[in-house]
Amino acid sequence: MIIRVVLPTHLRTLARVGGEVKLDVEGPVTQGAVLDALEAAYPMLRGAIRDHATHVRRPFVRFFACELDLSHESPDTPLPAEVATGAEPFLVVGAIAGG
Amino acid sequence: MSGVRVLVGTRKGGFVLTSDGKRQRWDVSGPHFAGWEVYHLKGSPADPRRLYASQSSSWFGQQIQRSNDGGQTWEPVGNKFVYDGVPGTHQWYDGTPHPWEFARVWHLEPSLTEPDTVYAGVEDAALFRSADGGQTWQELPGLRGHGSGSTWQPGAGGMCLHTILLDPANPERMFIAISAAGVFRTDDAGRTWRPMNRGLRSEMLPNPTAEVGHCVHRIARHPSRPDVLFMQKHWDVMRSDDGGESWREISGNLPSDFGFPIDVHTHEPETIYVVPIKSDSEHYPPEGKLRVYRSRTGGHEWEALTKGLPQRDCYVNVLRDGMAVDALDPCGVYFGTTGGQVYASADAGDSWAPIVRDLPSVVAIEVQTLA
């Protein structure tokens, strides 16, 4: 399944990608599976979105899709069908915190 | 033709400033890693094309960048800094135990002989080492496990390991400094460590002469005199002549002995530089005059260096990694300010001129002298 992921500017620069990232995710399309595929394709993003070891989301990072805030969902919860079918992107967002 | 490359870390990216040996005209490249905090950049003494940079963000954490072409291009390398074993606790600001948590890399110190070997001083304070060009990092746990770790506490900037001094004559010996724990020395390449704080006095401590707990801001040394160390402490400028076994105050006639950086002239081991700051609660120069102070007597007697520096209405700070010297003759001295200026002197401090005036707030300055 091809999943669309939109990264914040700083992570696009770090990963050297322009627009959306397209990832081939096998099995159930969950937040964890998408992030696993993202980090496999772009190893420099390891640790930038979630902790290396615990996989806990970094505090200033949010996950949105289909106008929903999925940041606090379990990594194992299936993402909305629109994300799983590629109709809608999975958004990795830097929280608004000045700077 | 000789030249210099000044590596500048700022709150919003890194910059590389280059000039020929005259040090009058400068090229500025950057920002590299735009929008990220760059706490430190440093080149390998063994291969000046090899640079390391610490790039961090409250949002996206730590990255280490590596360049093999003197800063023209960069590649992210390993950013996994995991404390060895169970991290335990140190003291929080209120004295309660606080778990050790990795925040960022404050300082990168490349090996004097191996371009792929580099040390990283991190917050919360620990020392890491990479032997594969920054791809993987391993803690040297003997430092944090020294026994006093549970009593270390953060300074205002966080509990950071900010200074790493390698010994050109003795690869087994290394000094590090932590705010606020103090100076530690290893004589077995980092396996075991001893605190080196005898003679320091810090009124902020319940026991002002405690073995650890001192807020050491920076230590510096001339490579030809490995046992002579100079220190800018939270308050007090100090000197050791016995490899850190004991310290004595050399603040002398400074207008304030509070400050952050300290450095040593490349060709004169008894010539040292500091930038006095008014106080721990007012982090700007006394009287609004930006003055570097130079001692040519290894301390005690200091002269103000003001030519070319603002002498009114100046309220910037110069942070602990914000000063460096080159190896040309006359010795070049450089410092960066929280106001975004990078000042250079091509005559050992007698006169100064800004290389750039309007960078983001400067955190760190390093200089490479190029053949």
Interface residues (C-beta under 8 A of the other chain):
Chain A: P8 T9 H10 L11 T13 L14 M44 R46 G47 A48 I49 H52 A53 R58 F60 V61 G94 A95 A97 G99
Chain B: A34 G35 W36 S57 S58 W59 F60 G61 Q62 Q63 P76 N79 K80 V82
